C-alpha cells in the first residue's frame, strides 16, 4: 500500500522523470504478459498520450476503442484516423439503459449509493449508505447534500459505465487473452486515488490492471502533447475539458459556466436537443439545479 506522501512526491516529479517511470511500468506489464497486451483507447487526451508512450516502445500494440455510441463525433473521427484500433460496438442503447436502471448523476460512487438505497432488500446496506459505517469517518455514507435525490422522480444509477465499458472490456480480454493499459490518473477522483494507493500502477493479482499514468496530472498531459507534437481530438479546441460520454451528468455540478450542456447547445445543437428532450436529461438537470441552456446562464 502506497502512502499519500509517496503519491505527492511522484506527482511533483518533472515530466521527463514521469515519462521514464511510466515507460518502465509499460515495459514491466508487457514483459509479464509476454506481449499479450493492448491499450484501452477512448480518443481522449489521456489515452492518446498513453498510446503514444506504449507505441514508442512497442509500435504494433493494438488499441481498443469501447464504442459506447455516446461520444462526440469529433472524437469518433479522431479514433477512425488512428492506426491499428479495434472498435468494440455496444449491443444496447443509452436510452434502454437509463430506462431500466437510471441516469448517471453526481458521481459513480454516489449514484451507486442512491441506487442501493432505493433497490436493496438489505436493511444493513441501506443503513450503511444512509448513515455510514460505525466509525468517525462515516465511510460509505451518501453525503447529506445528495440525500434529496433518493426521492427524485427518476431512476439513478451508474450502470451505464459497467454496461458500455467494463463488461465489454472483460469480455474482450477473456476472449482475446490480452491485458489492457488504462490511461486513468489518481487526480481524476477520490476513488482512483485510493485505487492507485492500494494497487500502484501495475497489479497482477486480484484487480489485474495497468495504469502507467496514475501519478501524472492534467498539465503533464498537455505538456507532453505539446512537446512531442501529438495529434489529439479537435473537441478540445472547442472548449471541452473532457471527452467522455456526451450525455453523462457525472460532475456537471462542478463544471462552472458554461457547463458541458450549455456548451453543447452552441457546438452540437442537434445532440443537445436529443439529450435534453428525447433522453429526458433536462428534467434531471432541473432537479439538480443545473442550467443546460445559455438562456439559463451566462452566454459565452
N, C-alpha and C positions, 0 to 999 in steps of 0.2 A: 504494500500500500504506500503510495507516494504521499508526501505532505504538501500542504498549501505553499510552504516556503520553496519547495523544490519546483513546483509549477511556476511560481512567480519568478524564480531565478531563470528558468528556461524561457519564459515569456519575455524576459528582459534581454536575452541574447541578441547580438546583431544578426541581421538577416543571413549573412554568409555562414554563420555558425548554425543557424536553424536549418539552412539548406543541407549542410553537411550531415547534421543529425538526422534529418528526415530521410536522406538518401541511405544512411546506414540502416534505418529501420526498414526501408523498402527492400534493401538487399537481404536483410535477415529474413523477412517474410517470403521473398522469392526463393531463397535457398532452402528454407524449411519445407516448403511445398514443392520443391523440385520444379519450379517454373509454372506450376499449375495455378496461376493467379489471373486476376482481371481487375480493372478499375471501374468502380461504380461512378458513372458519368452522368450528371444531371444537366450539363450545359451551363451551370452557374460558375462564377469566378473561382470558387474554392476547388471544385472538382476539375476545372480547367487547369489550374496550377498543379494539382496533384497528378493529372495525366501527363503534363509536361515533365515533371520530375521523374515519374516512372519510366516514361519513354526515352528520357535522356540516358537511362541505364539499360533499359530493355525495350527497344523500338517496336517490337512486334507484339507487345502485350495488348490483349483485347480490351476495349472499353465496352461497357454495357449500360444502355440507357433504359431505365424502367419508365416507360412512357405512360404517365397517368392519364394522358388526354387532357390535362388541365394546365399545360404550360403555355406561356405566351408564344405567339407564332414566331417571334424573333429568336427565341430560344430553340425551337424546333428547327428553324432554318440553320442556325449555327451548328447544331448537332449533325444535321444532314450533310454539312460541309466538312465534317471532321472524319478523318480516315479510320477505318477498322473499328466501327461501332456497331454493336448488335442491339437492335431495338426489341424490347420485350413489351408486347401490347397488352392493354387491360382487357379483361373479359366481362367487366361490369362498368356501368356509368356512375359518375359522381351523383347524379340525380337519384339513382337507385340506392346508393349508399346512404345519403342523408335522409332519404325517406324511411329506410329501415332502421338506421342506427342514430342519426342525428348530425348536427353541424359541428365543425371544429371551431371552438371559440376559446379565447383567453390563452390557453396553453395546453399542450398534450397532457401534462400532469393533472391540471385542474379539470379538464374535460373528462379525464378518466375518473376522477373522484366524484364528479357530478353524476356521471353515468352509473357508477357503482352505487351511490346513494339512492338513485332512482330505481335501480333494477335488481340489486342484490336481495336475496332472501335471508342473508346473514345479518342479524342484529348487531353482532360483534363488528363486522366490517363497516356497516352503516355508521355505527357509533364512532369507530376509528376515523372515518372520513369526515364526520361532523365535528368531533371533539379532539382528535389526535390521540397518539399513544399516551400511555400513563407516565409521562415524563415531562420535565420542564420545557423541552423543546417543542412539544406538541407535534411531532413529526407525523406526516400522513394526513394532517388536517386541511380541509378546504378553508382557505382564507375567508375571514368574515365578509370582506367586501364582495365576494362572489357567491355568497350563500343565497342571495335573491334569485340566482339562476336555477336553483333547484326547482322553483315553481314557474320557470319560464314556459310560455305556451308553444314550445317546440322542443324536439329532441336534441340532445347534446352528447357528443362522443368523439373520441379521437380515432375511431375505427378506420377512417379513410386512409390514414398512414399505413396501417397494417395491411389493408386490402390492396392498395395500389403500389406499395413499396416493399414492405417487409416480407409478405407472403410470396410475391413473385421472386424476390431475391433468394429466399430459402429454397424455393422450388428449382430455380436455375442452378444454384450451387449444388444441390443434391443430384440433379440430372447431369451436370457438366463435370463435376468433380473439381471445379475451380473455386478459389478462395479470394474474396474481394478486398481491395483497398478502398477506404471510405474517406472522403475529404471533409470530415467534421472537425471542429475546434472546440476546445474546452470553454472558451469565452462565449460560445453560442448560447449556452443555457446552464442553469444550475445542475440539471440532470447530466449534461455532457461533461461538466466539470467533475462531478462526483464519479462518473464512469471512468474518466481518464485517471483520476487519482487511484481508483481501485485496480484498473486493468493496464494502465500505461498505454503506449502506442500499439504494441502488439500483444495479443492474448491468444494463447494456443489451447487453453483448457477452459471449459465452461462456456464463456462468452467469446467464441472464436472470431476475432476481427483484427484488422489492421487500420489504424488511423494515424498516419505519419505526420499530419499537420496539426495534431492536437494542441501543441504548445505555441502555434502561430497566432497572430491576431489579424484583423481585417486590413490594417495598414501594411502588414508584411505581404499580404496577398497582392495588393495594388502595387507595392514597391517591386515585387518580383515580376509582375506583369510588365511594368514599365521598363525595368532594367533589361529584361530579356525579349522585349518587343513581342509579347504573346498576344495572339488574337483572342478576342473574347466577344460574347454576345452583345449586340448593339442595344439590347434592352437597358443596359446600364447607362448608356448615353442619353436615354430618355428620362433619367432621373430616378429609376428604381434602384433600391439598395439590395433587394433580394429577388431571386428569380424562382421561387418555389411555385406551388400551385396557385393559379390565378385567383381562385375563389376562397383561398384559405383565410380564415379570420384569426389565426393564432397571432397574438402580439399586436394586433391592429391598434389597440388602445395605447400603444407605446410609439406609434408612428409619428406623431406630430402632425402639422398641417403644411402641405396637403398630405393626407394619408394615401395608402395604396389605392383605395377605391375612388377617391376624388381624382387622383392622377389617372386612373383607368378611364374615367369618364372623358378625359381630354384625349388620351392617346389611343384608346381602344373602345370607342363608344358602343359598338355592337356587343362586345364582350360584357361591357358594363350593364347594358340593358338586360341581357340574358341573365347575368348574375343577380342583379337586384330584383328583377321582376320574375323571371321564369324559375330560378332556383330558390327564390324567397330570401336571399341574403339581406334584402332591405329590412324586412321585419325583424330579423335577428339584430342587425346593427342599430335599429331603432331602440330595442330593449337595452342594448349595451350603451346607448347614448353616444354612438359614434356617427359623425356625419359621413355621408357617402356621395354627395353631390357638391359641386362648387358653389351652389346657391346656399348650401347649409354652412359653408365655411369660407375662409379667405381664398380669393382667387389667386392663381399663380401663373 
